[in-house]
Amino acid sequence: MDFSFTEEQSMLRDTVASYLADTYSFDQRRAVVGKEPGWNPGVWKAFAEELGILGAPFSEELGGLGGGPIENMIVMEELGKALVVEPYLPTVVIGGGFLKHSGHAQAADLIGEIIAGTAIFAFAYAEPKGRYNLAAVSTTARKDGDGYVINGQKAVVVGAPWATHLIVTARTGGGEREQQGISAFIVPKDAQGVSTRDYPTVDGGRASEITFENVRVGSEALLGAEGQGYPLIERVVDEAVVATCGEAIGVLRKLHEGTLEYTKQRKQFGVPISSFQVLQHRMVDMFINVEQSISMTYMATIKLNDDAERARAASAAKVQIGKACRFVGQNAIQLHGGMGMTDEMAIGHYFKRATLIEGAFGSTDHHLARYEALSLGQAA
C-alpha cells in the first residue's frame, strides 16, 4: 500500500514539529507539568490561532483544514515526540469525533469552539469496576421532563481539570454490562452537581475522579438516539485508540533515538558501548519494533472509515503498540542504566508515557482478545 503523505500533510507535520522544537523543549515541559495548572494555556492558544491544528480533522465547511484520521495521526505523532500534555486527544479526537458522528444539532457551533480553542473536552467513560468494557456503565441518566438527571461516578478522566465540557456515558436502560441502553451526553463541567477530585498522573498529565449527583441536563445534551449510543462510543474509542497509537509512534521513536545516541556516548573499557555486538542486536530489535508499530498504525488509520475493518484494525495496531511500548521502553531504561529513571533525563519520562499508553483504552491482552473475538465472529 502507498503510505506516502500529501504535500499538505507533510506541511502540517513540519509546522507542528517546528513549533514544538522552538517552544516545547523537555526542560520547558518539565517546568510546566511540575506546577499548577499542569499545562500551558498559551500553547493551546497557539495550537488554535497560530498553527490552526485544532481544526486538522474537521471539514473546511466547519472552519477546519479538511483533514481526517491521517491528519490526527500526524499531529499526535509530533505531540508524542515532545510529550505534549495539552488535551488534543480528548478534545479534538474524542470530543470532535462524538460531535461529527452523532449528528448533534449543535455540532457545528461546538466544533467551531474547539477549533477556536475555547471549548475543551474530557471523556468521562471509565468506572471503578468497569475494566476496559465500554458497556460496563453503572452511571445512570433518568428521564425527567424534557431532560435527564445523571447520577454516578467516573474514574481517571484524563484532561478533566482543564475541561469546559464532559462527554459522559450513562445508562438510560438495559441491564448491567448490556450494550443496549447506553447513551452519551455533553455535560458542562461547571454544571450543578458535578464534583471533581483532580490529581497528577505518573506521565505528567492531569486527570480527575468525577461524581455526578443529580446533574440536570436538557434533551439537547443527548448525543445520538437514547439508549443507542454504544456503536457511536465504540467508533469514537476506536478512533482514539488509533490516534493514541500515532502518539506512541512519536514516543517510541524518541526512546529508540535517545538510546542509540546514549550508547554512542557512554564508554566502557575505553570504547562506546554501542560497539558491543550484543547491544547492537538489542537496538536492532528495538528498531524493528518501532518500524512494525509505524506500519500497523498507518494501516489502522487508513481503515478507520471502513466499518467492516475498523475495530479489528484498531485492536491489531494497539496490540503491536502495547508490545512495542513495553519492549522498547524497558530496553531503553536498561541500556541507560540507573540514570534512565532519574527525573532529569528525558528517557524516563518517555518510558512513563509509553507505560500509560500500553494500558490506554484497553491493555494488550484486552485488545488481543477483542481481535480474536472479532475475527472468529467474522469467520463464522
N, C-alpha and C positions, 0 to 999 in steps of 0.2 A: 504494500500500500504506500501511497505517497504521503509522507509525513512533513513535506515542505510547508513552510509558513508563507503567507502572502506578504507583500511589501508593507501593507498596513499593520499586519500582526507583528512583523519584525520591528516596525517603528514604535509600536506600543511597548514591546519588550525593552527596547533601547531607552525609551522615555522613562519608564519606571525604574530601570536599573541605574540610569544616570542620576535621577533624583535621589534615590536611596544611597548611592555611593557618596553623594555630596552632603546629605543631611541626616543619615541614619547609620552612623558608624556603630561598632559594637560598644564603644565607651559611651556614646550619646544614648543608645538604647538602655544600657545598664543604669545610667543616671536617672532615666525617666521611669523605668519599672521599679526602681528602688524607693520611690516616694509616691505620695498621693498626687493625682488620682490614678497613677499607674499607666497612663497613656499620654500622648501629646495631641491635644485638640488642634494645634497648628498644623500638624502633619495631615490630619483628617481634612482640614480645610483646604490644604494644598492638593490632596487627592481629588477633591471636588472641583476646585476653582482653577488651579494651575495645570494639573495633569488631566483632569476630566475622566479618571479611570473608574469612578463610581458609576459611570454610565456605560462601561465597556460592554456588558452583555445585553443591553436594552436597545430596542429599535430606535431609529432616528426620529420616528413619529413621537416617541416618548421623551425625546431630548437626549437619547444615548448615542453610542458610537456605532450602533447597528451590528454588534457582535453577538456572541453566544457562548456556549461552553468552552470553545477553544480560547476565546479572549479571557474568560475566567481562569482557565488553567495557566495561561501565560502570566497574568498578574499574580496569581497565587504562587507560582514558582519563584518569581522575583521577591515576593514578600517572604517566602521561606528562606531564601538566601540571606536576607537581612534580619530574620527573626522578628518581623514586624508584629506588634501586638494589637494594633488598631483593628477594629472589628469588621474587616471586609467580608469574611466568610458569613457571619451571622446576619449581616445587613444586606449586602449585595446578592450573595449567592442564595441564602436561605430566605430572608425577608422578600427580596426581589423575586425569587422563584415562586413563593406562595402567591404573590400578587399577580405575576404573569400567568400562572397556570390555573388560577381559581376563577378567573372571570369576575373578580370583585368589582363592584360599582365604583369604588374609589381608587382602583388600582393606578390609574394614570396620575392622579394627584399625589398619591403616596410614593410612587416611583419617582416622580419629579422631585419630591422632598429628599429621597435617597440620593439621587444624582446631585442635588444641591448640597448635600452633606448635613441637612438639618434633621432628618429622620434616621435614627439609629435603632436597629432591631436586635433582639436576642431571642433564641429559640428555646422555649420552656417546654420540653417534652419528656425528659428523663425523670423517673421517680425512684425513690429509695429502694423499692423492691422489684423494679422493672427489668433489671439487667439490660440486655440490648433489644428486647422485644418492643417494637413500636406500638403493639396492641396492648401492652401491659399498662393500661391507663385507669387509675382509680379516681383521679380528679374528675369532678362532675360539673356539668353545666345544665342547670334545671331551667326549663322554660318558665318564664314569669312575665305575663302580659305580652308586650311586643318585644321583649328582650330575654336575657338569660342571667342567671345568678350562678357564679362559679365558686366552687369550694375545692380545696385540695392543696397539695404541696408538690413542688418541683425541685429537683436536685441538680447541682452543678450546671447552672445556666450560664454558659460562657459568654462574657461580654456584657452581662446584665447590669453591672454597676454603671456602665456608661450609656445604657439604652434609654430611648424615649418611648419605644413600643416593644411589646412582647407578643410573639406568636405562641399561643398556648393550645396544647391538645387537651381535650376534655371529653368525658363520656356523656353523651346525650341519650344513650340507650344501649341495649345489649348487655351480655354478661361479662364477667371478668375475663380479660385477655381475648375477647372476641373482636375481630376486625370490624364487624358491623356495629354501628352505634357510636363511632368515634368522630368527633368534629374538631375543627381548628378555628381559633378565634384571634382577632387582633385586639389586644388589651393595652391601653395606655399604661405605662409603668407607674404613673402618678395617680392611677385610679384609686378611689377609696376602698380599703380592704386589702390592698396589695402591700405586703411587708417583705423586706429582704434582709438577709444576712450576707454581707459581702466579705470576700476573702481573696488573697492572692493564691494563684496556682503555682505548682512547682516549676513550670516553664516560664514564669514571668508574667503570665496573663492575669486576668481577674475573672471571678465567677461569683455566683450568688446562690443561696438556698432561698426559694421564694414560696411564701404562703399566701394563698388566696382565701379570704374569709368573707363570704357573702359579697363578692365583687359583682356589681351590676354592669352589664354592657347591653347596648342596643342590638337589634337584629342585624344592623349593618356591620357588626363586628364579626359575623359568621363568614368564614371563607369556604365557598362552595356550598353544597347541599348538606342540610343537617343529617348527621349520622352516616354520611357517605364520604368522610374525609380521609379514610385510610389510604386509598390509592394516591391521592394528592400528596399526603405526608410521605409515603414511600417514594414517590417520584422525586420530591424535593430533597429527601435524605440521600437518595442515590446521587443526585447532582452534587450534594455537599460532600459525599464520600469521594467522588472523583476529583472535586476541587481540592480536597484535603490531600489526595494523592499528588496533585500538582504541587502543593506546598511542600510535600515530603520530598519531591524531586530536588527542590532547591536546598532543603536541609541535607539530604544525602550527598549532593554534590559538594557542599561545603565541608561535610565530615570527611569525605574522601580526599579532597584537595588539601584541607588543613593537615591531615595525617601524612600525606605524601610530602608536603613541604617540611613538616617537622622532622620526619625521618631523614631528610637530606641534610638537616642542620645538626641533629643530635648525633654525637660521636661516641663510639665505644671501641676500645682497643685502638684508638687513634684514627678510626675511619668512620664515615657516616653509617648509621645503622641501615640506611636504605641499600647499602651494598650487600647486606646479608641475604642470601638466596631465600631462606625460609620466610623472611619478612616481605620480600618481593612477591612471593607466591601469595601471601596473605593480602597484600594490597591489590593484586590482580583479582583475587576473589571478591574483594570489596568493589572493585571497578565493574566486574561482571554483574553483581547485584544491582548497582546503580543503573547500568545500561538496561538490564531487564525491567527494572521499575519504570524507566522512562518509556520503553516500548509498550508496556502494559497500560500505563496511564494514558498515553496517546490513543491507544486502541479504545479504551473505555470512554474517553472524551468524545471520540468520533461516533460512538454508538449510543450516546445519551438520548438522542432523538429517535432511536429505534425502540419502540415499546416492547418488541419481542425479545430484544437482546440486552436492553439497558441494565436490568437487575443483575443478570449473570456477569456482564462485563464489569460492572461496578464492584461486585464481590470478588471477582477474579483479580482485579487490579489491587484491591485492598489486601488480599492475601499476600500477594507479592510484596506490596509496600510494607506490610507488617513484618514479614520475614526479613526484608532488607533493613528496615529501621533497627531491628534487634541485632542483626549480624554486623552491619556497617558501624552502628553506634557502639556496640560493645568492643569491637576490634579497634575502633578509633581511640577509645579510652585506654585499652590495654597497651597499644603502641605508644601512647603518650606517657604511660606510667601514672604515678600518683598525681602528677601535675594536671592530668586531664580532668580531674574533678575539682580543681580549685576554681573559685569564683572569678578570679582574674583572667582565666583563659577562656576564650570563646568556645572551644571544643566541648567543654562540659555543658554549656548552655544549649548547643545544638543537640547534644545527646539527650538532654532533658526533654527538649521539644520532640525529638524523634520517639522517645518513650511514650509520651502522651498521644502522639499521632497513631502509634500502634494500636491503642485502645479506643480511639475516637470513632464514634458511630458503629462500634462493634469490633471485637478483637479478631485476631487472625483465625482462631478456632471457630468463632461465630460465623465469619464470612465463608470459611471453608465448608461448614455445614450448610449454610444457605445456598452456596453454589451447587453443592451436591444435590440438595432437595430440588432446586430449580431445574437442574439437568435431568434428574430422574423423572420429574414431573413432565418435562418436555418430551422425553423419550417415550413415556407412557402414552 
